[in-house]
Amino acid sequence: MKIKSLLYIALIMFAGLFLYTCKYNTDIANPGDYVKIYMPQATDAPAKRTFVMADTLQTIIYGAAYGGTDYPGNDIEVSFKVDNSLVQDFNTKNGTDYAVMPQGSYELQTTSATIKKGELKTAPLKIKIKTAGSLEAFKQYLLPVSIEQVSGNLPVNENLRTSYFLVEAQRDGISLKVMSYGKGSGYNDMNALAASINTVNPDLLLVREIDKGTTRNGNTDQPAILSKLIGMPYYAFANGLDYQGGKYGCVVYSKFPIVDSAAYQLPTTPAEKGPLAIITVQVNDTHKLVFAGTHLNANATYRSTQTPALLNIMSAYTDIPVILAGNFNDKPVTGDTYVQMATQFSFPCTTCPANYPASAPATNSDYIMFKPSASFRVLDYTVAGSSVSTHLPVIVQLQMFY
């Protein structure tokens, strides 16, 4: 037993000696060669900072960091500067057109900081940004902040010397999801239609080709039924045709209370006119929005009389933002109808996704536009993946600014 113990101890000692002699040497020669100071926000793309226009100053955070094989053995002083001469170089290199921040629109609260012994970065530093009265809304400015000097002759990583901040000021506003849906003439399954709409959950909705009290829909009030199914209690109907003892037209829905509404029939020779429903809604305590929906005739000759009438009616709405949805039965944005509409409205896209036919979309029918352009920013414009009709619904996500 004693001999076995001695052999076991000897084996452990041999293994330890073997591991020691085979130890990998991790010591790095000249570790100081790897030390560099850099700005963590100095990435390939500018660091975007978006602010809401306000009288109060707003803040950008920046700083410097230490890169090396160990922690710094001494305090490192780093100074910074704004170098606006770099804006033009950046634009030329990247094919951009960013503006220089105006004088007085920014201030570095301090131009130097310390990377303390045993630490890897400075405390956060602040740039104060003045938006109201200094920056133009929605204009993009480039603010280059560079490392100017470093104590102890420590090198700077030149690729990470400068942080570019892309600054944009926006007016206060609200995000809106708008949907335009042609349910198909004679389609009566309001539950299926509601289920399709509820997957999108729009704030504003146009439904075309809807019946109210017709024989073919069982003398029911489809706009009222749909209102309950989609949870949009505020709506207005516009009649385009007296049909089977009832009415056939379009309806606009809103999640916001309606403070005013109007309904029109755009002139055409056939019995079916172009319905136009217009509502003014209260989006918050102080701001309103006009939402309108229509359906123009598929015949270009009839449509040519409807379009001027539509523009004439909508020209009266000039004091508050307007969103207009509908089936304009023309090719965006080069068709004659859109050329005329462009004299008053802005379009969310020039090559919008097709929505007809639903099985293999190749052309456009539904479309959504707005005015004035300065009151809106397009966040997204899509078509739904399915529909209860031959037309896919069109959906636009807008930011409306006050």
JOFEN-V876697 format. One line per field, one symbol per residue. phi: phi as a letter, one per 30 degrees, with the letter a starting at -180 (. if undefined). psi: psi as a letter, one per 30 degrees, with the letter a starting at -180 (. if undefined). burial: I if it has 9 or more other C-alpha atoms within 8 Angstrom, else O. Layout:
BEGIN
phi: ???
psi: ???
burial: ???
END
This chain:
BEGIN
phi: .ddddddddddddddddddddceddcdcdhdddcdbcaceddcdcdddbcbdeadddbbccblbbccadadddbdbcbcbaccddddddddddcicbdcdddeicbaddbcbabcdeiccaddecbcccccdibcddidccccdccdcbbdihddcdddbdbcccccbcbddabdbccbbbcdjdidcdddddddddddchddbbccciccbicddcihccdedddeddcibdcabcbdcadbhibbbabbccbdcddcaaabbcddadddddcdbcbbcccdadbbbbcbbbbbdddddddddcdddddddddddcbdbdbbbclcchbcdccdedddddddbcccdacbdddbbdddaebbcbdabbaaddddbbdcabbcddbadbdcddcbbcbcccd
psi: eeeeeeeeeeeeeeeeeeeefgkkjfkkkhffffkkkljfgilekkjkjklkklfkklkkklallkkaflkkflkkkklllkifffeeeeeeeghlhklkklkfflkjekgllkjlkglflllklkkkkjdkfekkkgkkkkjkklkelklggklkjffgekkjkjkkkllkakkkkkkkkjfkkfkfifeeeeeeeffeilekkkklhkljglefgghlieeeeeeefghjfklkkkkfkkkhgblkblkklkfkkkflllkljkklelejljkjkkkkljfaffklkkklkljlkfkeeefffeeeeeeeefffjfflkkkklljfhljkgfleeeeefffflkkflfikklgkleeikflkdklkllllefflkkekjlklfllfafkkkkkkjkjkk.
burial: OOOOOOOOOOOOOOOOOOOOOOOOOOOOOOIOOOIIIIIIOIIOOIIOIOIIIOOOIIOIOIIIIIIIOOIIOOIIIIIIIOIOOOIOOIIOOOOOOIIIIOOOIIOOOOOOIIIIIOOIIIOOIIIIIIIOOIIOIOIIIIIIIIIOOIOOOIOIIOOIIIIIIIIIIIIOOOOIIIIIIIIIOIOOOIOOIIIIIIOOOIIIIIIIIIIIIIIOIOIIIIIOIIIIIIOIIIIIIIIIIIOOOIIIIIIIIIIIIIOOIOIIIIIIOOOOIIIIIIIIIIIOOOOIIIIIIIIIIIOOOIIIIIIIIIIOOOOOOOOOIIIIIIIIIIIIOOIOIIIIIIOIIIIOOOOOOIIIIIOOIOIIIIIIIIIIIOIIIIOOIIIIOOIIIIIIIIIIIIIIIO
END
